[in-house]
Amino acid sequence: MGLSRLAALYGVATSYSPSADVTVAVPDDTVVAVLAALGVDAATPEAVRESLADAEDSAAGRLLPSTLVVWTGEPLPRALTALPPGATLHIGLEDAGSPPLPRMRVRPDRPEPAVSGRATADAGAGRGSGGDTGADVGDGPGAGRGSGAGAVRGAGASPAPAWWVEPPFGVHRLTVRVPGGRGASCTLVVAPPRVPQPPARSHGFLVQLYSLLSARSWGMGDLGDLADLAAWSGRTLGAGFVQVNPLHAAVLGDPTDPSPYRPSSRRFPDPVHLHVESVPEYGHVPDRGALDDLRQDAATLSDTVLNKGALIDRDAVWELKRQALRLVVDVPLTPGRRAAYCDFLAEQGQALEDHALWCALAEVHGSDWHSWPAELRDPRSQATARARRELMARVDFHCRLAWLTDSQLAAAQRAALDAGMAVGIVHDLAVGVHPGGADAWAQQDALAHGMSVGAPPDAFNAQGQDWGLPPWRPDALAASGYAPFRGLLRGLLAHAGALRIDHVMGLFRLWWVPEGRPPTEGTYVVHDAEAMLAVLVLEAHRAGAVVMGEDLGTVEPGVREALARRGVLGTSVLWFERDWAGSGRPLAPEEWREGCLATVTTHDLPSTAARLTGDHVRLRHRLGLLTGGLAEEMTADASDTAEWLGYLARLGLLPEGEGDEEGAVRAVHRFLLRTPARLVGVWLPDALGDRRPQNLPGTWDQYPNWRLPVADVEGHPVTLEELAVAPRLHRLMEVLAPRETPPEPRAEPRP
């Protein structure tokens, strides 16, 4: 009981429920290891007793949780309304330049709250993992995780008392002193009740940017191509958005990991996405011959991908761009450009300095900071400060690349909005970062060492999953006022019309796997979901951006409702939308949720053409990934597809009849338009009949994940220029945005 109680106080689950009627106990060794990663000694029974006594003593004397959330227009949290008469409150505002708020004093005539009692973890209210941990997080040393900020906001909480002065939106510091001299401080997040919403229903493309090459690309799609895709699809097709994969900075290697979901830094973009010729200084490089040679090499590289069956080679692309950018960066900035660059450096501050220094050190010592000389593993050591001075030129080079990439991200969003898009570019936030990368080096205090994020065993993966991403420590986030999370969001939202959050359930809890253990021996650790959501809503409000979450798979009860309450859209994929609580049949379109991005497939799933033909089953069979026999799996898959097609036919959405693959692709998109979904996404390869998945989960070297160009039904790569005039694409887009006079463009010959 002692270990379970200690774990509950810190938001660590001692059991979990993979399904409603199943409970699985977490091994004690796992609980002990996870607590150790949180700085809690539970290695022996005596250590458990001492840690538990310390934690309970700390909780007993706590006047405030570590974080409080005030949602504008909603009742105050009970931690405030329950303060005794005579208590004084002072709020130190996030913006020190704002007029200070008057000191508040609790008066005895305050209304009594309708509910009382301690906060408990309640996933149904959107505050952590609830029943899995049994954690009474609100009164433990981890107060603020799971429920500490949220559970104090019971449905019956009182309205704001007369003495309360509403602070402006922001992350502030609250200090309270009660009669008798006892005082406490905590982080106070004041946020609007919901994130911005799409102004109107719209459709758009979902695309992996690297896969979309144009005639100008240097071997992979870039930010120039993104701006062009947005401008064309917005003006010609009436598209409202373009959603891309994470553009986070990668960990350079030999070869570089091509997955955009395991980056070096989520805070800064990768300069490999730069369109080099669009950098203003490019036209002033004196050595034109060197640039011409590099452009010719880039054209050759693109040709191997587009015409000779080669895979996208990120390392080769970066080597060419790196050489070109060194020439470009040597060109002096004009006074105006220099001023803009200096402003960018000031805005990004320490975070950019750390990122650029990691890049410079990685060039010397390798891309995993764990293997660096011991004195350089600490970003704040004297040796690291000396290295910063010695490598100043390289540090500035990487800072400059970050600025140039940021500028082209801004240009892409401007192009989207200028084209009439309602939303614009939808950026993607990965779950975590590579353990050897820049963020893991610079934010060591905020990460749980010796832990990795993953997923527990389920019906689709009996062994569970280990994603190799170190998790944030919930206690460290709270202690910092959520500074790492806030900085991350501000960077991503700066030039985004919307933000997609991969595995959005991670705002509530994450599955931690101790190093050296299989994923089956992990456990859940809860976050203060109320605080995480408040910071997300606040930053999205400041940016005017829509937020959507990838909430596919197993989702604990209450999470989708909590996200919807704050205006965060979900993700609904056609093949998964069935009446699971009843008949198990395809869910009627009118029963779909409105607050979602509705799509037919995603980057981790088969393309629609592959699903309709069964090609995805045959592919998995060739790679040895099927759990059953080929005939059995093909029969089950065909039955599932036939049921959907039959339903579409009965709804009158398949006028082309049976046996028409392209017609069936149009039919499933007609179905999406019958739903109330706010956003409808078209997987760009679906518009061309591409049968190959961009990523095949469960594979590494067996399949070229994240390295395939967009292709047509025959598997021939298609450029942006060819895509724009592809008849099949226009026939599909007529379903989503019918026009009186369809265009009849003519394709330019490929160079």
N, C-alpha and C positions, 0 to 999 in steps of 0.2 A: 504493500500500500504506500510505503514511503516514496519509492521510486515513481509510482504512478502519480502521486500527488505533486511531487517535484516537477515531473514532466508536464503536468497540467498547468502548473503555474507559469511555465515558460512556453506554453503553446505547442508542446511536442506530443503527438498522438502515441498512445500505447496500444491502440487497435484501430482498424479501419474497416469499412464496409464496402466491398466491391459491388455488392448488390443489396437490395432492400432486406433480404432474408439471410444474409451471410455476414459474419463478423470474423475478422482475422486478427489474431494477436500479433503484436510487433515484438521481435526478440528483445530481451532486456539489453543484450550487448549493443544493439542498434540504438536504443534509447540512451544508453550511457555515452556512446560515441557522439550522438547528435547534441546532447547536453554539453559535452566537452567542447564542441565546436562553438557553442554559445557562451563559453567561459564558465561553465558550471561543473564542478567536480562531483561526479556520482560514481566513482570507480569502486568504492567499497561501501558497505553498509554504514560505517561511521561517517564517511564523506557525505553520503545521502542525508543522514540525520543533521549534520552540521549545515549543509547547503539548504536543507528544508527549513531549519530553524532561522537561518539568516534571511531567507526569502520571506517567510511568514512574518518575521519581525519588521522587515522593510514594508511589507504590505499593510500591516496593522497601523503603521504611522503615516501612511500616505494620505495626503489631503487631496491630491489631484492625480489623475492618470498621466502617463507620459505625453499623451496627445489628446486634445479636445477638438471636436469638429463642430462648427456652427454653420448650418445650412441656412442661408438667407430666406426669410419668410416661413421658417419652420420653428417649432418649439426649441428652446435652449436645452442643452444636455443637462441631465439631472445633477451632474457634478457641480454645475453653476447654481441652479435653482435651490439646491440643498445646502448652500453655504449659510452659516449662521448669521443672524443680524449683527451688524457692526463690522463684518468682514470687508476689507478693502481690496479693490482690484485695480491693477495697473497693466496696461497693454502697451508693450513696446512694438511699434509698427515695423513691418518689413521694410517699408520705404522710410528711411530715417529723415528724409526731407519733407515728409507730409506733416501737416499740423498735428501736434500730439492730441490724443484723446484725453478728456478729463478723467481724473481718478474717480472710480465708482465705489460707492459704499452700499452694502446690502442693508435695506431698511426692514424693520420688523413687519411691515404691512405687505410683504411680498405674498403672492398667492401660494398656497400649498400645492405641491405636485400630486397628481392623482395616483401615481404609482411610486413604490419605493422598493428597497431591497438591492442586493448586490447584482452587478452585471454578470451575465453568464454568456458563454460563447453560443451564438445562435446563427447558424448558417442561413436559416430561413429568413433572417432579417438582413442578410448580406454581410455578416460579420464573422467570417472565419469558418472553421471546420466543425464546430458544434459537437454533434454526437460522437464523432470519431475520437475526440480527445476527452470529452467530458470536462474541458478546461474551464475553470472559473477564472479566466484570464484577467478580468477586471480588477481582481484584488491581489494579483501576484506581482512579482518584480518585472514581469513582462507586460504589465498593464498597458493597454493601448493596442496590444496585438490581439487579433481575433475579435475581441469585443470591447476593449477598453474605451475606445473612442465612440463606439457605436451603441453599445448596449445601454449606455447611460441615457440614450434618446428613446425611451420607451414610448409606445404609441399614445400613452396617456399622460405624457409629460406636459407640464404647465406651459402657458404662453410666456413670452418674454416679460419679466417684471419691469416695473416703472423705472427702476434704477439702472437698467441696462442701457448702455450706449453702443449702438451697432458699429463695429469697426468696419473699415473698407475691406474688400476682398484681399486676401493675402495670407501668408504664413507668418504669424506674429509670435511674440513671446508674452505669455500671460503670467503675472506674478500676483499671488493672493496672500494676504495676511489676515488671520482671524484674531478676535479678541484673545488676549493671553500671550500674544507674540509669536505663535506658530505660523510659519509661512511655507509656501511652496511655489514652484514655477513649472510651467509646461509649455509645449508647443500648442498654439491655437491656430487652426486652419479655418478661415472664413471663406466659404465658397458659395456660388450660386447653386440652385437646386439641381440643375441639369446642364449637360453639355449642349452646345448648339446643334440644331437639327438641319438636315438637308432642306433647302428652301422649297423643293418640289420633288416629286418622284422623277428619277432619272436612271438612265442606263449608261454603262461604260465598259471598257475593256479591262481585263485582268491579264497582266503580261509579266514575264521575267525579262527585265530590261536587257540583260546580257544576250538574250536569245534573238533580239530584234535588230538585225544588222541592216544598215542602209548602204547605198553606194559610197557614202562618205566615211563609214565606220572603219576603225583600225582593228578589225578582227573580232569585235563584239559590240553589242549595242551600247550607246553612250547617252549622255544627257542632252546632246544635240538631237539625237533620235527621239528621245522622250518628248522634248519640246515640239518636235515636228509631228509626232503621232498625236499629241494632244491638240495641236492647232488644226490638223487635218480632220481628226474624228469629231472634234467639237463643231467645226464649221460645216463639214460635209455630211456627217451622220447624226448630228444633234446629240452627241454623247455628252454626258455630264461629268464624267470622271475617267481617269486612268489609274488603276491600282498597280503598283510595282512591288517587286520583291524588296527585302531590306537592302539598302545601299550602304550599309555600315562598312567601316574600314576592316579589311581582312588581315589575318595573320600571314605575313609573307613566308613562304616555305619553298621546298624543292621536292615536289610541286606544292603550290599553295592549295590549301583546302578550298575547293570551289563552292562549298555550301555557304550561302548568304546568311544562314541561321546559326553560325558558330564564329562570330567575328572577333577581331581584336578589340574593337571599340564600337559600342552602339551610339556613342555620343557624337562621333565625327564620321563624315562620309568618306568613301574610298575614292582617291583621285584617279583610279583606273577608269572611272566613269566619265572623266573629263573629255569634252570634245576639244581637242588641242587647238584646232584652227580658230575656235571662237574666243580664245584668250586674246584680249586686245594687244598685248605685247608681241603676239606671234608674228604680226605683220612687220615688226621692226627688228627681227633677228637678223644680224648682219650676215651670218653664214647661211645663205639660202641653199647652197649646195648640200649642206648637211641635212637640212630639213627636207629637201626634195628626195634625198636618198632614203630618209626614214619614212616618208610618205609612200614611196615606192615599195619599201619592205612591208608597210602596213597593207597596201593594196594586194600584194602577193599573199599575205597572211589571210586576208578576207577571202581571196579567191580560193584558197585551199578549203575554207569552210563552206563557201557557197557552191563551189563547183567540183570539188575533188573529194568530198566525203569526210574531211577532217573535222575533228571536234574543236570546239572553242577552247583556245589555249590562253587562259588568263595570264599566265606568267610571260608568255611571248608578247602579249599585248602590252603588259605593264613595262617590259624592258624597252620596247619601242617608245612608249609614251614617256617613260622616265628620261630617256636620252633627249627627247624633244623638249620636255619641260625644263630640263637643266639649261638648255639654250634660251628658252623663253624667259626664265626667271632671271637670267643674267641681264636682261634688258631693263634699264632703269625705269622706275615708275614715274609717271607724270605727277605733278604736285597734287592734283585731285585724287588720283589713284592711290598715292602714298597716304593721303589723309584718310581715305576709306579703309585702307589696309590697317592703319594704326587704330582706327575705331574698332575694327573687327578684333584685333588683338586685345584691346581693352575690354571689350564685351565678353570675350571668351575666357580671359584671365588664366588662372592657374590650370584649369582643366586642359586648355589647348597647349600650354607649355609642357605639361606632363605627357600628353599624347605625342607631341612632336619630339620630345626628348626620348621617349620609348622608341619611336621610329629610328632616331639617330643611333641610339645604343644598339638596336637590333641589327643595324647594318654592320656594326663592329663585332658584336658578341653573339649574334644569332637571335632568332625570334621567340625563344622561350626564356623569359627572365629568370626562371628558376635555375638555369645553367650559367647565368652571368657570375662574374666575381662577386663574392658575398657582400662586399661593401656597396655594390651597385643595386642590390636587390631591394634596398630601402630607398624609396623615391625622395626621402627627406634627409638622407645622410650627407655628411660633408663631402664624401667621395663623389656622390651623385651631383652635388652642386658644382664641384670642380669639373666633372665631365660635361655638365651643361655649358660651362664657359668654354671648354676646349672644343666642343662640338657646335658652337654657336651658329656657324654658317649652315650646318646640316639641319639644326633645329629650325632656323629661319626658313630653310627650303621647305620643310614639311609644314610649317605654319602657313607659308604662302600657298601651298597646294590645298590646304584646308579652306583657305579664303577663296581661292579660285573655284573650288568645287561648290562651296556654299553659294557663290555668285551664280553659277550655272543652275543650281537647284532653284534659286529665286527666279531665274529667267524662264525655266520650264513652267513654274506655276503662273508666272505672268502670261506666258503664251496660252496656257489653258484657259485662264480667265478672259483674256482678250478674245478667245475663240467662242466665248459665250457659255463655257462650262459652268454649271451650277456649283460644283464642288472643286474640280481641278485634280491635282495630283494627290493620290492616296498613298502615303508612305507606310512602311511596315516595320514594326518593332519586334525584333527577335526576343526569345525568352531570356537569353543570357549571353555570356561572352566566353571566349576561349580562355582557359586557365593560364596560358602563357602569354596572353596579349596585353595591350596597353591598359585597358580598364582594370584588369585583374592586378596589374602592377601598381597602378596609381591609387586604386581604391581598396587596398588590402585590408584596411580597418573595417570596411563595410561588408566584406565577403566572409563566408564561412569556410575556413580552410579544412581540407580533407573531406569535403562534401561535394556531391554532384547532383544536379537536378535530373529528374527522370520521371517515370510513370510506373505505377504498381501493375502487377499482373492483371490481365482482364481477359475477356472472351476472345480477343483478337491476338493477344500476345501473352502467352502463359508464362513467359520468363520476365515480363516487365521490360522497362527500358531505362538505359542510362545514357543521358545526352552529353555527358562530359562538360557540363557548364556549372561553375561554382555559384551557389545561390547568395543573394544578399542576406545579411543577418537582420532580422526584423528589429532587434533591440538597437543595433547600430544605426539603422535608418531613422528610428524614432529619436535617438539621441542627437542626431544631426539635423533634426527638423526636416527630414526627408530631402536634404540637399542633393544627394546623388540622383534621386528619382526626379526631382524638380529640374535639375540641370539637363538631364537626359531628355525629358519631355520638351523643354524649351527649345533645345537644339533641333529635335525632330519636327516640331510643330512650326518652326520659324517660316518654312516655305511649303507648308502642307495645307491642302484643302480639307484633308481628313487623315486620320491615323488609324491603321489596323494594328491591333495588339495580338500577336500570336499567343496562343494558350492563355487567353485572358483570365482563366480560372486561377492563374498564378498570382493575381492580386489578392486572392483569398487564402490560398495555401499552395505549397509546393511539396512534391515528393523528394525528400533528401535521401541520397544513397551514400553511405560511408565508403570512403576509399578502400578498395580491396574486397568489397562485398558485392554480391550479385544484387540486381535491382529488386529481387524478391525480398531482400532483407533491408529495405528502406522504411521510411515512415513519413507521415505528413508533418509539416511545421506550418503553423498558421501565421499569416500577416494580420496587421490591423487593417482590415479591408475598408473600414469606414474612412480611415485616414488616407489610405492609398487612393480610394475613389475620390475623396475630396481634393487631393492634390491634382489628380487627373482632370477632374471637372474644372478646377480653377485654371490650370494651364491651357486647357482646350478653350475655355471661355476667353482668356486673354488673346489667344491666337485666332479666335473665331472659327475653330475647326470642328468638324464632325469626328466622332470616335466610333469605331466598330471593333468588336472582339471576335476572335476565332474561338467559338465555344462548342466545337464538335466533340464527339466522343462522350465519355463518362463525365457528367457534371453533377456535383453534389446539389441536393435540393436547396432551392432558394437563391442560388447564384444568378441564374438568368433573370429572376425577378428583381434582385438587387441592382443588377446592371441596367435593366430596363427602367427602373425607378429613376436612375440618374441619366437617362437618355442615351446610354451606350447601346448601339445597335449590335445585334448578334449576327451569326452567319448560318444560313440555311441552305443545305445542298440537296438538290431534288431527290437523289437516290436514297437519301437517309430519312426523308420526311415521310414517315408512315404513322399510322394510328397504333403506336406501340402499346398504349394502355388498353386498347380494345381489339379491333379486328386484325390489326397488323397490315392492313391494306394501305395503298398509297393515300396520303393525307389529301383531302379535298383542298383545292386552292384557296377557298374562302376561309379555311381553318388555319392557314399559315399565319404566323405573327407578322404584324406590320413593321415592327422595329428590327429590321434585318437587312443584310445584303443577301439577296437570293441568287443562287447560281446553280449551274448543272454540275460543275466539277471544280477542282482546285489543282494547284501544282503538285500535291501529294497523291492525287487520284488519277485513274485512267482518263484519257481524253474521251469525249462523248462518242466519237467514231469507234474507238477501241472497245468501249463498253458495248456498243450496239452490235459489233461484229464478233465479240468474244476474244479479240486479239490480246487483250490484257491478261486473260487467263492463260493463253498459250505462251505469252512472254514469261509469266511467272513459272510456268511448268518448265520451260527451257532453262531457267535459272535455278531450278530446284527449290522454289519457294512455296509450293503448294503443300498443304497439310494432308490433302486427300489425293485420290487419283485424278488424272486429267478428265476422263469421261464424266466422273461424278461432279467435279467442279464446273465443267462446261454445262452440264445439265442444270445445276442449281443456278448458275449465272444466267443462262438463257431463260429459265423460268421467271427469274426476277425481272429481267428486261422485258419479257413478253407481257408480264402483268402490267407494267407501266405503259407499254405501247398500247395494250388493249384499253386501258383506262383513258389514254389520250384520244384514242379513236372514238370512244363512247362520248367524250366531251366535244367531239367535232374539231379537234385540234390537229388531226392527221389527214388532211384532205388528199395528200399524195398517195395514201394507201400503204399496204405492207410491202416490204422489200426495198424501200427507197431510203437508203441510209441518210442522204442529205436532207430529205424530207423529214425524217425522224429527228434530226438535229434541230431543224426549224420548229418542229412540234414541241419539243421540250422547252424551247424558249418561249413559244406561244403560251405554254402552261405557266411559266414564271410571270408573264404579264397578267394572268388571271388572279394571281395572289395580290395581297395588299402591300407587299414588300416595298419599302421606301427606295431601295436601290436594287437594280438588276444588273448582275455582272455577267459578261460574256468572256469566257476563257479564250484568248485570242487564237490559239492553235485550233480551237473548235470551229472558228470561222473559215478555216482553210481545209478542214478534214484531217489534220495531223493526227496520227494514231499513236504517237510515242509520248509517254509521260516524261515530264521534265525531271521528276525525281521518283525513284522507286524505293520507298521505305524498306529497310531490312537488307539493303545492298550497299556495297562499298565499291570494290573494283569490278564486280560482276556486271555493272551497268553504268553508263556514262552520265551519272546524275549531274545536273546543273551545267552541262556542257553542250547541249544540243541547240542548234538554231531552229527557229520556227520553220515548219515545213508544210508542204501540201499533202494531199491524200496519197501521193506516190512516194513521199519521203524526201522530195527535193526541196532544199532550203529556199525560202522566199524572202526577198528583201522588202524593206518598208515601201519602196517605190512600187514593187510588184504587188504587194499586199493591197495598196491603196486602190488598185484597179482590178483586183481579183473578182471575177463574176460571182464565185461562190460566196465570198464575204458580203458582197452587196445584196445578194439574194437573202442572206440571213438577216442583215441589218434592216432590210425592208420590213421584216417582221416586227422589229423593235421601234423603228421610226419610219413608217411608210411615207413616201413622198409622191407627189403627183407626176413628176418627171424624173425617173431614175437616171443617173448620169451614165454616159457611155464613153468613159475615158479609154485611151489607148496606152498600152504599156510601152515605156521606152526600152530599147534593147539594153541588156545588161552589159556593162563594160567588161 
